[in-house]
């Protein structure tokens, strides 16, 4: 295997890991996006300096994978460090957690919700029946004319 193929494999694996992390962390399908689409989407959510470093990583990876670009060994190390820094900076462990309090409903409130839902369904069914009846009447009238 040549050095070029090794670098291509290295950057393919590195960017695949980043794309999977981005999908899990930020909730958009980075696996199906181009490098520039990922960077544009991340700019909406994150630190500009970190995004610029990640952009350079993706650009280098694209050059290696698609343009047969050969990197220096220190570029590979720098890109790996940038990927690790991006993940460490953005992972949820560093974010303050917000406790979500779910409201509890009493039996009366639950019954009221079920009653309202049943009433809405009944109204919808009656409305559909009226529309159907109206359509039949119009059809019958048009047949007489």
Backbone as a printed PyTorch tensor [residue, N CA C, xyz], in Angstrom:
tensor([[[  0.8480,  -1.1710,   0.0000],
         [  0.0000,   0.0000,   0.0000],
         [  0.8960,   1.2370,   0.0000]],

        [[  0.5890,   2.1960,  -0.8510],
         [  1.4160,   3.3950,  -0.9600],
         [  1.0910,   4.3830,   0.1520]],

        [[  1.9480,   5.3740,   0.3020],
         [  1.7380,   6.4170,   1.3070],
         [  0.4510,   7.1680,   1.0070]],

        [[  0.1900,   7.4250,  -0.2740],
         [ -1.0220,   8.1310,  -0.6850],
         [ -2.2770,   7.3630,  -0.2680]],

        [[ -2.2620,   6.0340,  -0.4640],
         [ -3.4090,   5.2040,  -0.0680],
         [ -3.5560,   5.1640,   1.4400]],

        [[ -2.4310,   5.1280,   2.1650],
         [ -2.4810,   5.1650,   3.6240],
         [ -3.1040,   6.4670,   4.1130]],

        [[ -2.7070,   7.5780,   3.5170],
         [ -3.2570,   8.8690,   3.9150],
         [ -4.7410,   8.9510,   3.5770]],

        [[ -5.1190,   8.4140,   2.4270],
         [ -6.5240,   8.4260,   2.0400],
         [ -7.3580,   7.6340,   3.0480]],

        [[ -6.8680,   6.4720,   3.4280],
         [ -7.5590,   5.6500,   4.4250],
         [ -7.6170,   6.3730,   5.7670]],

        [[ -6.5100,   6.9790,   6.1650],
         [ -6.4360,   7.7190,   7.4340],
         [ -7.4830,   8.8320,   7.4640]],

        [[ -7.5300,   9.6430,   6.4240],
         [ -8.4680,  10.7710,   6.4020],
         [ -9.9100,  10.3130,   6.2140]],

        [[-10.1140,   9.2340,   5.5040],
         [-11.4660,   8.6960,   5.3780],
         [-11.9770,   8.2520,   6.7460]],

        [[-11.1520,   7.5250,   7.4740],
         [-11.5540,   7.0720,   8.8160],
         [-11.7350,   8.2450,   9.7680]],

        [[-10.8100,   9.2060,   9.7260],
         [-10.8900,  10.3670,  10.6210],
         [-12.1520,  11.1770,  10.3620]],

        [[-12.4500,  11.4580,   9.0940],
         [-13.6500,  12.2540,   8.7970],
         [-14.9280,  11.4610,   9.0490]],

        [[-14.9000,  10.1380,   8.8450],
         [-16.0830,   9.3280,   9.1550],
         [-16.3990,   9.3800,  10.6470]],

        [[-15.3820,   9.3040,  11.4840],
         [-15.5870,   9.4030,  12.9360],
         [-16.1770,  10.7690,  13.2780]],

        [[-15.6140,  11.8260,  12.7010],
         [-16.1290,  13.1730,  12.9650],
         [-17.5730,  13.3190,  12.4900]],

        [[-17.8720,  12.8080,  11.3150],
         [-19.2320,  12.9090,  10.7780],
         [-20.2300,  12.1710,  11.6740]],

        [[-19.8490,  10.9870,  12.1490],
         [-20.7420,  10.2350,  13.0440],
         [-20.9340,  10.9830,  14.3610]],

        [[-19.8630,  11.5510,  14.8890],
         [-19.9680,  12.3350,  16.1190],
         [-20.8830,  13.5390,  15.9060]],

        [[-20.6840,  14.2540,  14.8090],
         [-21.4890,  15.4410,  14.5220],
         [-22.9600,  15.0630,  14.3900]],

        [[-23.2310,  13.9420,  13.7420],
         [-24.6220,  13.4920,  13.6100],
         [-25.2330,  13.2180,  14.9840]],

        [[-24.4910,  12.5180,  15.8260],
         [-25.0030,  12.1850,  17.1570],
         [-25.1100,  13.4210,  18.0510]],

        [[-24.1460,  14.3170,  17.9710],
         [-24.0960,  15.4710,  18.8690],
         [-25.0140,  16.6130,  18.4430]],

        [[-25.0210,  16.9180,  17.1350],
         [-25.7500,  18.0880,  16.6650],
         [-27.0580,  17.7440,  15.9680]],

        [[-27.2820,  16.4600,  15.6840],
         [-28.5760,  16.0210,  15.1860],
         [-28.8390,  16.2390,  13.7060]],

        [[-27.8170,  16.4660,  12.9100],
         [-28.0460,  16.5170,  11.4680],
         [-27.1560,  15.4840,  10.7880]],

        [[-27.6000,  15.0050,   9.6390],
         [-26.9490,  13.8540,   9.0000],
         [-25.6810,  14.2700,   8.2590]],

        [[-24.6010,  14.4170,   8.9810],
         [-23.3210,  14.8270,   8.4100],
         [-22.7470,  13.7560,   7.4850]],

        [[-23.1940,  12.5280,   7.6160],
         [-22.6880,  11.4480,   6.7660],
         [-23.1040,  11.6690,   5.3100]],

        [[-24.1960,  12.3630,   5.0930],
         [-24.7200,  12.5810,   3.7450],
         [-24.4210,  13.9860,   3.2230]],

        [[-23.5860,  14.7430,   3.9290],
         [-23.3170,  16.1250,   3.5560],
         [-21.8820,  16.2800,   3.0750]],

        [[-21.6670,  17.3090,   2.2570],
         [-20.2990,  17.6290,   1.8510],
         [-19.6000,  18.3350,   3.0090]],

        [[-18.2990,  18.4330,   2.9080],
         [-17.5270,  19.0980,   3.9590],
         [-17.9900,  20.5420,   4.1490]],

        [[-18.2100,  21.2680,   3.0580],
         [-18.6280,  22.6670,   3.1740],
         [-20.0270,  22.7880,   3.7620]],

        [[-20.9210,  21.8460,   3.4740],
         [-22.2590,  21.8690,   4.0700],
         [-22.1780,  21.6480,   5.5830]],

        [[-21.3070,  20.7490,   6.0020],
         [-21.1280,  20.4950,   7.4390],
         [-20.6130,  21.7500,   8.1260]],

        [[-19.6070,  22.3850,   7.5590],
         [-19.0280,  23.5920,   8.1570],
         [-20.0760,  24.6910,   8.2330]],

        [[-20.8460,  24.8870,   7.1720],
         [-21.8990,  25.9150,   7.1800],
         [-22.9070,  25.6550,   8.2900]],

        [[-23.2880,  24.4120,   8.4420],
         [-24.2720,  24.0600,   9.4760],
         [-23.6970,  24.2490,  10.8800]],

        [[-22.4210,  23.8820,  11.0540],
         [-21.7940,  24.0290,  12.3680],
         [-21.5840,  25.5010,  12.7250]],

        [[-21.3800,  26.3520,  11.7320],
         [-21.1980,  27.7880,  12.0040],
         [-22.4120,  28.3720,  12.7110]],

        [[-23.5620,  27.8130,  12.4740],
         [-24.7890,  28.2860,  13.1140],
         [-24.8100,  27.9540,  14.6050]],

        [[-23.9750,  27.0120,  15.0280],
         [-24.1000,  26.4980,  16.3790],
         [-22.8680,  26.6450,  17.2620]],

        [[-21.7080,  27.0620,  16.7090],
         [-20.5110,  26.8720,  17.5140],
         [-19.5000,  27.9880,  17.4340]],

        [[-18.3830,  27.7630,  18.0980],
         [-17.2380,  28.6630,  18.1880],
         [-16.5320,  28.7700,  16.8370]],

        [[-16.3380,  30.0020,  16.3680],
         [-15.7740,  30.2510,  15.0400],
         [-14.3460,  29.7230,  14.8940]],

        [[-13.4970,  29.8970,  15.8910],
         [-12.1020,  29.4400,  15.8050],
         [-12.0590,  27.9180,  15.6580]],

        [[-12.8630,  27.2240,  16.4330],
         [-12.8980,  25.7670,  16.3700],
         [-13.4020,  25.3050,  15.0060]],

        [[-14.3760,  26.0160,  14.4500],
         [-14.9240,  25.6620,  13.1430],
         [-13.8560,  25.8460,  12.0600]],

        [[-13.0670,  26.9220,  12.1580],
         [-12.0110,  27.1610,  11.1700],
         [-10.9880,  26.0240,  11.1650]],

        [[-10.6260,  25.5280,  12.3450],
         [ -9.6840,  24.4080,  12.4190],
         [-10.2980,  23.1470,  11.8260]],

        [[-11.5720,  22.9340,  12.0980],
         [-12.2630,  21.7750,  11.5450],
         [-12.3920,  21.9080,  10.0250]],

        [[-12.6210,  23.1260,   9.5530],
         [-12.7090,  23.3740,   8.1140],
         [-11.3910,  22.9950,   7.4330]],

        [[-10.2800,  23.3750,   8.0410],
         [ -8.9720,  23.0140,   7.4770],
         [ -8.7950,  21.5030,   7.4440]],

        [[ -9.2370,  20.8220,   8.4910],
         [ -9.1470,  19.3600,   8.5240],
         [ -9.9410,  18.7560,   7.3670]],

        [[-11.1990,  19.2070,   7.1840],
         [-12.0260,  18.6770,   6.1030],
         [-11.4330,  19.0110,   4.7330]],

        [[-10.8740,  20.2070,   4.5800],
         [-10.2570,  20.5830,   3.2980],
         [ -9.0670,  19.6820,   2.9920]],

        [[ -8.2220,  19.4480,   3.9930],
         [ -7.0750,  18.5610,   3.7950],
         [ -7.5530,  17.1490,   3.4530]],

        [[ -8.5620,  16.6810,   4.1640],
         [ -9.0990,  15.3380,   3.9020],
         [ -9.6350,  15.2410,   2.4790]],

        [[-10.3610,  16.2700,   2.0260],
         [-10.8860,  16.2510,   0.6600],
         [ -9.7580,  16.2320,  -0.3650]],

        [[ -8.7070,  17.0160,  -0.1180],
         [ -7.5690,  17.0350,  -1.0390],
         [ -6.8850,  15.6700,  -1.0950]],

        [[ -6.7040,  15.0520,   0.0680],
         [ -6.0560,  13.7360,   0.1100],
         [ -6.9250,  12.6920,  -0.5780]],

        [[ -8.2270,  12.7160,  -0.3000],
         [ -9.1110,  11.6830,  -0.8330],
         [ -9.4050,  11.8560,  -2.3150]],

        [[ -9.5040,  13.1070,  -2.7760],
         [ -9.9730,  13.3130,  -4.1440],
         [ -8.9390,  13.9130,  -5.1030]],

        [[ -7.8740,  14.4960,  -4.5810],
         [ -6.8980,  15.1500,  -5.4600],
         [ -5.4930,  14.5650,  -5.3170]],

        [[ -5.3910,  13.4410,  -4.6510],
         [ -4.1000,  12.7580,  -4.4580],
         [ -3.0460,  13.6620,  -3.8140]],

        [[ -3.4960,  14.5120,  -2.9160],
         [ -2.6040,  15.4060,  -2.1790],
         [ -1.8690,  14.5980,  -1.1140]],

        [[ -0.5830,  14.8710,  -0.9290],
         [  0.1900,  14.2030,   0.1150],
         [  0.4780,  15.1960,   1.2280]],

        [[  0.1750,  14.8050,   2.4340],
         [  0.3900,  15.6800,   3.5810],
         [  1.7370,  15.3890,   4.2170]],

        [[  2.1650,  16.3390,   5.0270],
         [  3.3370,  16.1090,   5.8550],
         [  2.8710,  15.4200,   7.1290]],

        [[  3.7550,  14.7280,   7.7890],
         [  3.3770,  13.9820,   8.9930],
         [  2.8390,  14.9150,  10.0740]],

        [[  3.3850,  16.1360,  10.1670],
         [  2.8920,  17.0470,  11.2080],
         [  1.4850,  17.5500,  10.8760]],

        [[  1.1020,  17.5690,   9.5950],
         [ -0.2720,  17.9330,   9.2360],
         [ -1.2490,  16.8830,   9.7470]],

        [[ -0.8740,  15.6220,   9.5910],
         [ -1.7300,  14.5330,  10.0750],
         [ -1.9250,  14.6330,  11.5840]],

        [[ -0.8250,  14.8870,  12.2920],
         [ -0.9020,  15.0190,  13.7490],
         [ -1.7550,  16.2180,  14.1500]],

        [[ -1.5520,  17.3460,  13.4730],
         [ -2.3140,  18.5600,  13.7870],
         [ -3.8000,  18.3440,  13.5300]],

        [[ -4.1350,  17.6650,  12.4460],
         [ -5.5500,  17.4110,  12.1450],
         [ -6.1780,  16.4550,  13.1500]],

        [[ -5.4310,  15.4670,  13.5950],
         [ -5.9520,  14.5640,  14.6220],
         [ -6.1910,  15.3300,  15.9170]],

        [[ -5.2540,  16.1860,  16.3050],
         [ -5.4110,  16.9950,  17.5200],
         [ -6.6230,  17.9190,  17.3810]],

        [[ -6.7990,  18.5240,  16.2050],
         [ -7.9570,  19.4010,  15.9790],
         [ -9.2690,  18.6320,  16.0970]],

        [[ -9.3110,  17.4270,  15.5760],
         [-10.5200,  16.6070,  15.6720],
         [-10.8300,  16.2840,  17.1310]],

        [[ -9.8050,  15.9000,  17.8770],
         [ -9.9920,  15.5740,  19.3010],
         [-10.4240,  16.8140,  20.0750]],

        [[ -9.8060,  17.9600,  19.8000],
         [-10.1890,  19.2050,  20.4720],
         [-11.6370,  19.5760,  20.1740]],

        [[-12.0430,  19.4190,  18.9090],
         [-13.4280,  19.7300,  18.5340],
         [-14.4030,  18.8640,  19.3250]],

        [[-14.1250,  17.5710,  19.3910],
         [-15.0160,  16.6610,  20.1160],
         [-15.0250,  16.9970,  21.6010]],

        [[-13.8530,  17.2230,  22.1890],
         [-13.7930,  17.5370,  23.6180],
         [-14.4770,  18.8590,  23.9460]],

        [[-14.3920,  19.8160,  23.0490],
         [-15.0030,  21.1190,  23.2900],
         [-16.5160,  21.0730,  23.1500]],

        [[-17.0030,  20.2540,  22.2440],
         [-18.4400,  20.2610,  21.9500],
         [-19.2310,  19.1370,  22.5960]],

        [[-18.5700,  18.1920,  23.2090],
         [-19.3340,  17.0790,  23.7760],
         [-20.2280,  17.5780,  24.9120]],

        [[-21.2970,  16.8750,  25.1180],
         [-22.3170,  17.3110,  26.0660],
         [-21.8630,  17.2530,  27.5180]],

        [[-20.8130,  16.5060,  27.8150],
         [-20.3350,  16.4350,  29.1880],
         [-19.9040,  17.8020,  29.7010]],

        [[-19.4020,  18.6590,  28.7980],
         [-18.9440,  19.9870,  29.1920],
         [-20.0770,  20.9960,  29.3020]],

        [[-21.2500,  20.6220,  28.8230],
         [-22.3810,  21.5380,  28.8170],
         [-23.1430,  21.4200,  30.1350]],

        [[-23.6470,  22.5340,  30.6170],
         [-24.4660,  22.4420,  31.8250],
         [-25.7590,  21.6870,  31.5050]],

        [[-26.1510,  20.8420,  32.4310],
         [-27.3660,  20.0780,  32.1940],
         [-28.5630,  20.8490,  32.7290]],

        [[-29.6290,  20.7840,  31.9850],
         [-30.8630,  21.4440,  32.3770],
         [-31.8460,  20.3490,  32.7350]],

        [[-32.3150,  20.4000,  33.9540],
         [-33.2590,  19.3810,  34.3870],
         [-34.6270,  19.7190,  33.8420]],

        [[-35.2300,  18.7530,  33.1910],
         [-36.5390,  18.9620,  32.6020],
         [-37.5850,  18.3870,  33.5320]],

        [[-38.5100,  19.2310,  33.9320],
         [-39.5590,  18.8150,  34.8460],
         [-40.8130,  18.5330,  34.0270]],

        [[-41.2600,  17.3040,  34.0940],
         [-42.4670,  16.9090,  33.3760],
         [-43.6760,  17.1910,  34.2730]],

        [[-44.6800,  17.8730,  33.7320],
         [-45.8750,  18.1110,  34.5410],
         [-46.6410,  16.8030,  34.7400]],

        [[-47.1990,  16.6520,  35.9060],
         [-48.0070,  15.4660,  36.1670],
         [-49.4700,  15.8790,  36.0970]],

        [[-50.2570,  15.0540,  35.4610],
         [-51.6680,  15.3380,  35.2930],
         [-52.4840,  14.5320,  36.2920]],

        [[-53.4960,  15.1590,  36.8030],
         [-54.4000,  14.4440,  37.7020],
         [-55.3280,  13.5790,  36.8550]],

        [[-56.0510,  12.6770,  37.5100],
         [-56.9920,  11.8240,  36.7910],
         [-58.0690,  12.6550,  36.1080]],

        [[-58.5150,  13.7210,  36.7520],
         [-59.5340,  14.6020,  36.1770],
         [-59.0100,  15.2710,  34.9070]],

        [[-57.7720,  15.7420,  34.9430],
         [-57.1820,  16.3930,  33.7710],
         [-57.0160,  15.3950,  32.6280]],

        [[-56.6020,  14.1740,  32.9580],
         [-56.4710,  13.1470,  31.9260],
         [-57.8190,  12.8430,  31.2920]],

        [[-58.8750,  12.7470,  32.1250],
         [-60.2220,  12.4720,  31.6410],
         [-60.6990,  13.6180,  30.7460]],

        [[-60.4100,  14.8620,  31.1490],
         [-60.7920,  16.0290,  30.3470],
         [-60.1050,  15.9950,  28.9790]],

        [[-58.8400,  15.6250,  28.9560],
         [-58.1030,  15.5470,  27.6840],
         [-58.7170,  14.4730,  26.7930]],

        [[-59.0490,  13.3190,  27.3760],
         [-59.6740,  12.2520,  26.5890],
         [-61.0380,  12.7040,  26.0630]],

        [[-61.7880,  13.4110,  26.8880],
         [-63.1070,  13.8970,  26.4640],
         [-62.9730,  14.8890,  25.3130]],

        [[-62.0290,  15.8140,  25.4220],
         [-61.8140,  16.7880,  24.3440],
         [-61.3950,  16.1000,  23.0520]],

        [[-60.5350,  15.0960,  23.1720],
         [-60.0890,  14.3570,  21.9910],
         [-61.2670,  13.6310,  21.3510]],

        [[-62.0960,  12.9920,  22.1610],
         [-63.2680,  12.2850,  21.6440],
         [-64.2280,  13.2670,  20.9840]],

        [[-64.4110,  14.4370,  21.5600],
         [-65.2870,  15.4550,  20.9920],
         [-64.7520,  15.9300,  19.6380]],

        [[-63.4600,  16.1450,  19.5470],
         [-62.8490,  16.5800,  18.2740],
         [-63.0320,  15.5180,  17.1970]],

        [[-62.8450,  14.2480,  17.5580],
         [-63.0140,  13.1600,  16.5900],
         [-64.4670,  13.0930,  16.1390]],

        [[-65.3940,  13.2380,  17.0630],
         [-66.8210,  13.2000,  16.7280],
         [-67.1820,  14.3400,  15.7870]],

        [[-66.7010,  15.5290,  16.0830],
         [-66.9730,  16.6820,  15.2180],
         [-66.4050,  16.4420,  13.8230]],

        [[-65.2020,  15.9050,  13.7430],
         [-64.5900,  15.6250,  12.4420],
         [-65.4230,  14.6100,  11.6540]],

        [[-65.8680,  13.5580,  12.3010],
         [-66.6690,  12.5300,  11.6310],
         [-67.9910,  13.1250,  11.1510]],

        [[-68.6430,  13.9260,  11.9970],
         [-69.9050,  14.5610,  11.5950],
         [-69.6910,  15.5190,  10.4320]],

        [[-68.6310,  16.2640,  10.4720],
         [-68.3240,  17.1950,   9.3890],
         [-68.0870,  16.4350,   8.0840]],

        [[-67.3490,  15.3310,   8.1540],
         [-67.1030,  14.5190,   6.9650],
         [-68.4100,  13.9420,   6.4280]],

        [[-69.2850,  13.5140,   7.3200],
         [-70.5830,  12.9750,   6.9020],
         [-71.4240,  14.0580,   6.2430]],

        [[-71.4190,  15.2700,   6.7870],
         [-72.1740,  16.3860,   6.1940],
         [-71.6480,  16.7180,   4.7980]],

        [[-70.3460,  16.7360,   4.6370],
         [-69.7500,  17.0220,   3.3320],
         [-70.1510,  15.9340,   2.3380]],

        [[-70.0990,  14.6830,   2.7690],
         [-70.4760,  13.5780,   1.8910],
         [-71.9580,  13.6770,   1.5160]],

        [[-72.8180,  13.9850,   2.4780],
         [-74.2500,  14.1280,   2.2230],
         [-74.5090,  15.2840,   1.2630]],

        [[-73.8150,  16.3880,   1.4600],
         [-73.9380,  17.5520,   0.5870],
         [-73.5150,  17.1840,  -0.8420]],

        [[-72.4370,  16.4190,  -0.9650],
         [-71.9700,  15.9940,  -2.2810],
         [-73.0050,  15.1070,  -2.9630]],

        [[-73.6580,  14.2090,  -2.2130],
         [-74.6890,  13.3380,  -2.7730],
         [-75.8770,  14.1690,  -3.2350]],

        [[-76.2900,  15.1510,  -2.4490],
         [-77.4180,  16.0090,  -2.8090],
         [-77.0940,  16.7920,  -4.0820]],

        [[-75.9150,  17.3620,  -4.1620],
         [-75.5130,  18.1110,  -5.3550],
         [-75.4940,  17.1850,  -6.5650]],

        [[-75.0010,  15.9770,  -6.3990],
         [-74.9560,  15.0140,  -7.4990],
         [-76.3680,  14.6760,  -7.9680]],

        [[-77.2790,  14.4420,  -7.0250],
         [-78.6770,  14.1020,  -7.3710],
         [-79.3490,  15.2590,  -8.1050]],

        [[-79.0970,  16.4820,  -7.6410],
         [-79.6780,  17.6590,  -8.2960],
         [-79.1400,  17.7920,  -9.7200]],

        [[-77.8270,  17.5640,  -9.8780],
         [-77.2420,  17.6770, -11.2100],
         [-77.7580,  16.6010, -12.1480]],

        [[-78.1590,  15.4570, -11.6330],
         [-78.7020,  14.3910, -12.4570],
         [-80.1270,  14.7290, -12.9170]],

        [[-80.8740,  15.5290, -12.1410],
         [-82.2260,  15.9180, -12.5020],
         [-82.2350,  17.0000, -13.5780]],

        [[-81.2070,  17.7710, -13.6210],
         [-81.1610,  18.8980, -14.5650],
         [-80.7800,  18.4660, -15.9330]]])
